[in-house]
């Protein structure tokens, strides 16, 4: 699931995601940050029906509705992917 704070955590999006999980029987959801400029994307999105829950609120709502659902971010550390390349931060 690509996460964009202020969009993915809207109540209507959380409800739709919950319905998808219930309909499909998903057991695991991988959360990944959608790296996009929010100033560019925001005008393209439909207006929110409610106030965003925050990403922590999204996770809490999913865990409450689906206690056995596995949620996580499975990004490997840079050193694991490129053991011979230095990390340049």
Order of alpha helices (4+ residues) and beta strands (2+ residues): beta-alpha-beta-beta-alpha-alpha-beta-alpha
